[in-house]
Amino acid sequence: MNPNTQTAAEATSTPVEAHPRAFEPITLVITVLMSVLGALIGIVLITSLGVSPNTAVIGALVAMLIGRIPVGVLARMRSQHRQNLVQSAISGSTFAAANSLLTPIAVPFALGRTDLVWPMLGGAVIGLAVDSWVLYRVFDSKLLPATGSWPAGIAAAETIKAGDTGGRKAAVLGLGAVVGLVGALFKFPTSAAGVGFLGNIWALAMFGVGLAVGQYAPDFGFDLGAERVPHGLMVGAGLVALVQALLLMRTRKERGDGQASHDDVSDDDERTVQAPQLRRGLLEGMGLFVCGAIVVAIAGGVVGRLSVPALVGWVALAGIAAIVHQLIVGLAAMHSGWFPAFAVTLIFLIIGLVLHIPTVPLALMVGYTASTGPAFADLGYDFKAGWLLRRNAVPWQPFEIEGRRQQYLAQLVGFGVALVVVAIAWKSFFSDGRVPPVSEVYVATIKGGLEPGTMTTMLLWAIPGALIQFLGGPSRQMGVLLATGLLVATPDAGWMVLGALAIRQAYTMWRRRGLTDPEARKESDEQSENDLSLVGAGLVAGSSLNDVGQLTKAL
């Protein structure tokens, strides 16, 4: 469904509304201050609890409160679009500091090579920059559509809208947020239930099954993680997902009468990024990731450690790993709200061990790969929030494109702040023994090597992973989501997702009762989705507030 359909007369007769700019003085000052807070929250939690919370809702709430201060210049923050810029920056700063910068540089540190921390930081900055640039170029394409779930983005947008309009929607969202917060305080993964109300039913069903199987398999004597079964499934599903992404890059073919099919025209008209732009964005990303790998090779001393053929292979593998990592993480985040960054990085680490890449080059490749993905997913959440807030603008497309550009600039501010905070803080954190747990796992795996038969097991399980992904198609990502659920395996999250899906189906059927007209049934189903989306957004928002509240525990 395209929410932005408008007549040609409207598009030409109505003046284009100006979107607030990221570098307006008041917006920029608040953005910088909130980004500092987001970066600090990110590095404290990733080093103490091993998690990085989504701070977008916090940013939105603070911006709303500032807009209520009765001072002339601060009143400008009542704009939903300025609040969107602030929440984009703080969430970007949090994920950039924790996942894209601190985690990669902790790998050489944990390996005992403190001399490689700064070169690795340089490589991580490149990975982060390319990561965000690619998402900016390809968001709202067939591969990563704005109509996708992006659950945290819906939560941020609905929070901003509820604060502005109030009424029934605010009450439903607020009640959902309270339930999400209270449930999270009692250790229930309420965000998983929220996601169940928001996304593609097939994708989420596979995610829920994966979560449940991953949780209960050890009770029956099957340690799936130790056997690398989920990793094998992700390898197969990821390869098929990559092929599906390449197929989506094709320009649509015309029919024999010289006209594109009606469905293709309809699909393309609803998106701001067409197949040629998607193709350019991904190819540019691949080229930039390879260039970044060359920089890491030179700065990290890989050049002197490998022969020329081995060096060429290392650069190619690092570049491919970076873009494949970001795509799998982004697709999983779009459908489920979770991104298996640690697990997918571990897959490439295992591949490096199979190829007998030396320790230091392998550690640098792992750090470089880990720098991609989280920012890619987070920017998708933020663009989704902005898309929802801008969807009623007339004419829509110019306003949407400019708003997305301003969001990207706001996130660049957040990234810059995150870089400064990490550059200043890493030494004191690491010297106190506060190293991200995932980085220590990477190093332990590099030092410990592979168990016999690991690669064989992964390749065997790659077959069903590839088959499930192929049968589900690119719009459902069933194989990727099944593997994501198995890898995450958060206790009780499977029940939350599957329970939410059951409630969602039951509520839809209940609203349909007595309706026989197809149009009436369709309208009823849309209203059901709208109602449950508010509930889901509230649950995700409440869980996010609890995640940020973990800061006191970490301190």
Residue pairs with C-beta under 8 A, 6 or more apart in sequence:
1 147
1 270
2 269
2 270
3 391
3 392
4 391
4 393
4 396
4 397
4 400
6 394
6 395
6 396
10 394
10 395
11 394
11 395
14 394
14 395
16 395
16 398
16 399
17 393
17 394
17 399
19 81
19 390
19 399
19 402
19 403
19 406
20 27
20 76
20 79
20 81
20 82
20 85
20 406
21 27
21 406
22 28
22 31
22 85
22 89
22 406
22 407
22 409
22 410
22 413
23 409
24 76
24 82
26 73
26 74
26 76
26 77
27 76
27 77
27 82
27 85
27 86
27 410
28 413
30 62
30 63
30 66
30 77
30 86
31 85
31 86
31 89
31 90
31 410
31 413
31 414
32 413
32 417
34 59
34 62
34 63
34 86
34 89
34 90
34 93
35 89
35 90
35 92
35 93
35 413
35 414
35 417
35 418
36 93
36 417
36 421
37 55
37 90
38 55
38 58
38 59
38 89
38 90
38 91
38 92
38 93
38 94
38 97
38 414
38 417
38 418
39 93
39 94
39 96
39 97
39 414
39 417
39 418
39 421
39 422
40 97
40 421
41 53
41 55
41 94
41 548
41 551
42 52
42 53
42 55
42 93
42 94
42 95
42 96
42 97
42 98
42 99
42 102
42 418
43 97
43 98
43 102
43 421
43 422
43 425
43 429
44 551
44 554
44 555
45 51
45 52
45 53
45 98
45 547
45 550
45 551
45 554
46 52
46 98
46 99
46 102
46 103
46 436
47 102
47 429
47 434
47 435
47 436
48 434
48 554
49 550
49 553
49 554
50 436
50 437
50 438
51 547
51 550
52 94
52 95
52 98
52 99
52 374
53 94
53 544
53 547
53 548
53 550
54 91
54 94
54 95
54 152
54 378
54 381
54 544
54 547
55 90
55 91
55 93
55 94
55 544
55 548
56 87
56 88
56 90
56 91
56 152
56 153
56 155
56 156
56 381
56 382
56 385
56 544
57 87
57 155
57 156
57 159
57 541
57 544
57 545
58 90
58 544
58 545
58 548
59 83
59 86
59 87
59 88
59 89
59 90
59 91
60 83
60 84
60 86
60 87
60 156
60 159
60 160
60 163
61 159
61 163
62 86
63 77
63 82
63 83
63 86
63 87
64 77
64 78
64 83
64 160
64 163
64 164
66 74
66 77
67 74
67 75
67 76
67 77
67 78
67 79
67 82
67 83
68 78
69 75
76 82
77 83
77 86
78 164
80 160
80 161
80 164
80 389
81 386
81 389
81 390
81 403
81 406
83 160
83 163
84 156
84 157
84 160
84 382
84 385
84 386
84 389
84 403
84 407
85 406
85 407
85 410
86 410
87 156
87 160
87 382
87 385
88 379
88 382
88 385
88 386
88 407
88 410
88 411
88 414
89 410
89 411
89 413
89 414
89 417
90 414
91 152
91 156
91 378
91 381
91 382
91 414
92 132
92 375
92 378
92 379
92 382
92 410
92 411
92 414
92 415
92 418
93 414
93 415
93 417
93 418
93 421
94 378
94 418
95 374
95 375
95 377
95 378
96 128
96 374
96 375
96 414
96 415
96 418
96 419
97 418
97 421
97 422
98 374
98 436
99 341
99 370
99 373
99 374
99 375
100 124
100 127
100 128
100 131
100 370
100 371
100 372
100 374
100 375
100 418
101 121
101 124
101 125
101 128
101 371
101 418
101 419
101 422
102 422
102 426
102 429
102 436
103 367
103 370
103 371
103 436
103 438
103 439
104 120
104 121
104 123
104 124
104 127
104 367
104 368
104 370
104 371
104 439
105 117
105 120
105 121
105 124
105 367
105 422
105 426
106 430
106 435
106 436
106 439
106 440
107 120
107 363
107 364
107 366
107 367
107 370
107 439
107 442
107 443
108 114
108 116
108 117
108 120
108 360
108 363
108 364
108 367
109 117
109 430
109 435
109 439
110 435
110 439
110 440
110 442
110 443
111 359
111 360
111 363
111 443
111 446
113 360
113 363
116 300
116 301
116 360
116 363
116 364
117 426
119 296
119 299
119 300
119 301
119 364
120 296
120 300
120 364
120 367
120 368
121 422
121 423
121 426
122 295
122 296
122 299
123 292
123 293
123 295
123 296
123 299
123 300
123 364
123 367
123 368
123 371
124 367
124 368
124 371
125 371
125 419
126 288
126 291
126 292
126 295
126 296
126 371
127 289
127 292
127 322
127 368
127 369
127 371
127 372
128 371
128 372
128 375
128 415
129 415
130 285
130 288
130 289
130 292
130 322
130 372
131 326
131 371
131 372
131 373
131 375
131 376
132 375
132 376
132 379
132 408
132 411
132 412
132 415
133 284
133 285
133 288
134 281
134 282
134 284
134 285
134 323
134 326
134 376
135 144
135 326
135 330
135 375
135 376
135 379
135 380
135 383
136 379
136 404
136 408
137 273
137 277
137 280
137 281
137 284
137 285
138 144
138 273
138 277
138 278
138 281
138 282
139 146
139 273
139 379
139 380
139 383
139 404
140 146
140 271
140 272
140 273
140 383
140 387
141 248
141 271
141 273
141 274
141 275
141 277
141 278
141 281
142 248
142 267
142 271
142 275
142 278
142 474
143 245
143 248
143 249
143 278
143 327
143 474
144 330
144 331
144 334
144 380
145 271
146 271
146 272
146 383
146 384
146 387
147 270
148 199
148 334
148 335
148 380
148 384
149 195
149 198
149 199
149 200
149 203
149 334
149 335
149 336
149 337
150 333
150 334
150 380
150 381
150 383
150 384
151 191
151 194
151 195
151 198
151 199
151 336
151 337
151 381
151 536
151 537
151 540
152 337
152 378
152 381
152 540
152 544
153 380
153 381
153 382
153 383
153 384
153 385
153 387
153 388
154 198
154 384
154 385
154 388
154 533
154 536
154 537
154 540
155 194
155 536
155 537
155 538
155 540
155 541
155 544
156 381
156 382
156 385
156 541
157 384
157 385
157 386
157 388
157 389
157 537
158 169
158 173
158 388
158 533
158 534
158 537
158 538
158 541
159 173
159 177
159 537
159 541
160 385
160 389
161 169
161 388
161 389
162 169
162 170
162 173
162 174
163 170
169 534
172 531
172 534
172 535
172 538
173 534
173 537
173 538
173 541
174 538
175 538
176 194
176 534
176 535
176 536
176 537
176 538
176 539
176 541
176 542
177 538
177 539
177 541
177 542
177 545
178 538
178 542
179 190
179 538
179 539
179 542
180 190
180 191
180 193
180 194
180 538
180 539
180 540
180 541
180 542
180 543
180 545
180 546
181 190
181 542
181 543
181 545
181 546
182 542
183 190
183 193
183 539
183 542
183 543
184 190
184 191
184 542
184 543
184 546
184 547
185 546
188 492
188 496
189 490
189 491
189 492
189 493
189 496
189 543
190 496
190 539
190 542
190 543
191 337
191 539
191 540
191 543
191 544
192 211
192 490
192 493
192 494
192 496
192 497
192 500
193 496
193 497
193 499
193 500
193 536
193 539
194 337
194 500
194 535
194 536
194 537
194 538
194 539
194 540
194 543
195 204
195 207
195 336
195 337
195 338
195 497
195 500
195 536
195 540
196 204
196 208
196 496
196 497
196 498
196 499
196 500
196 501
196 504
196 536
197 500
197 503
197 504
197 532
197 533
197 535
197 536
197 539
198 337
198 532
198 533
198 536
198 537
198 540
199 335
199 336
199 337
200 335
200 475
200 476
201 501
201 504
201 505
202 472
202 476
202 478
203 335
203 336
203 472
203 476
203 477
203 478
203 481
204 335
204 336
204 481
204 497
204 501
205 498
205 501
206 468
206 472
206 476
206 478
206 479
206 481
206 482
206 485
207 335
207 336
207 338
207 481
207 482
207 484
207 485
207 497
208 485
208 493
208 494
208 497
208 498
208 501
209 482
209 485
209 494
209 498
210 230
210 481
210 482
210 483
210 484
210 485
210 486
210 487
210 488
210 489
210 494
211 485
211 486
211 488
211 489
211 490
211 493
211 494
211 497
212 485
212 494
212 495
212 498
213 224
213 485
213 486
213 494
214 224
214 225
214 230
214 485
214 486
214 487
214 488
214 489
214 494
215 489
215 490
215 491
215 492
215 493
215 494
217 223
217 224
218 224
224 230
224 486
225 487
225 489
227 457
228 350
228 454
228 457
228 458
228 461
229 457
229 461
229 486
230 343
230 483
230 486
230 487
231 343
231 346
231 347
231 350
231 458
231 461
231 483
231 487
232 457
232 458
232 459
232 460
232 461
232 462
232 465
233 461
233 462
233 464
233 465
233 468
233 479
233 482
233 483
233 486
234 328
234 340
234 343
234 344
234 347
234 465
234 480
234 483
234 484
234 487
235 347
235 458
235 459
235 461
235 462
235 465
236 461
236 462
236 463
236 464
236 465
236 466
236 467
236 469
236 479
237 465
237 466
237 468
237 469
237 479
237 480
237 482
237 483
238 324
238 328
238 344
238 347
238 465
238 480
238 483
239 462
239 466
240 465
240 466
240 469
240 470
240 479
241 327
241 328
241 331
241 469
241 474
241 477
241 479
241 480
242 324
242 327
244 469
244 473
244 474
245 282
245 327
245 474
247 474
248 275
248 278
248 474
249 275
249 278
249 279
249 282
250 275
250 279
251 274
251 275
251 276
252 260
252 261
252 264
252 268
252 275
253 260
254 260
255 261
260 268
268 274
268 275
272 397
272 400
272 401
272 404
273 281
282 323
285 323
285 326
286 319
286 320
286 323
289 318
289 319
289 322
289 323
289 372
290 315
290 316
290 318
290 319
292 319
292 322
292 368
293 314
293 315
293 318
293 319
293 322
293 365
293 368
294 315
296 302
296 318
296 364
296 368
297 303
297 311
297 314
297 315
297 318
297 361
297 364
300 360
300 361
300 364
301 360
302 311
302 314
302 360
302 361
302 364
303 311
305 358
305 360
305 361
306 314
306 358
306 361
313 355
314 357
314 361
314 365
317 348
317 351
317 352
317 355
317 365
318 365
318 368
318 369
321 348
321 365
321 368
321 369
322 368
322 369
322 371
322 372
323 372
324 344
325 341
325 344
325 345
325 348
325 369
325 370
325 372
325 373
326 372
326 373
326 376
328 340
328 344
328 373
328 480
329 339
329 340
329 341
329 344
329 372
329 373
329 374
329 376
329 377
330 339
330 373
330 376
330 377
330 380
331 477
331 480
332 338
332 339
332 340
332 377
332 477
332 480
332 481
332 484
333 339
333 377
333 380
333 381
334 377
334 380
335 476
335 477
335 480
335 481
336 481
336 484
336 485
337 540
338 484
338 488
339 373
339 374
339 377
339 484
340 483
340 484
340 487
340 488
341 370
341 373
341 374
342 438
342 441
343 487
344 373
345 366
345 369
345 370
345 442
346 441
346 442
346 445
347 458
348 365
348 366
348 369
349 362
349 366
349 442
349 445
349 446
350 445
350 450
350 454
350 455
350 458
352 362
352 365
352 366
353 362
353 445
353 446
353 449
353 450
354 450
354 455
357 365
359 446
359 447
362 446
363 442
363 443
363 446
366 442
366 446
370 438
370 442
375 411
375 415
379 407
379 408
379 411
382 407
382 411
383 404
383 407
386 403
386 404
386 407
387 400
387 404
390 396
390 399
390 400
390 403
391 400
393 399
393 400
429 435
465 479
465 482
465 483
466 479
467 479
468 478
468 479
468 482
469 477
469 478
469 479
469 480
470 479
471 478
472 478
472 479
485 494
500 536
503 532
504 528
504 532
507 528
507 531
507 532
508 524
508 525
508 528
508 529
511 524
511 525
511 527
511 528
512 521
512 524
512 525
515 521
515 524
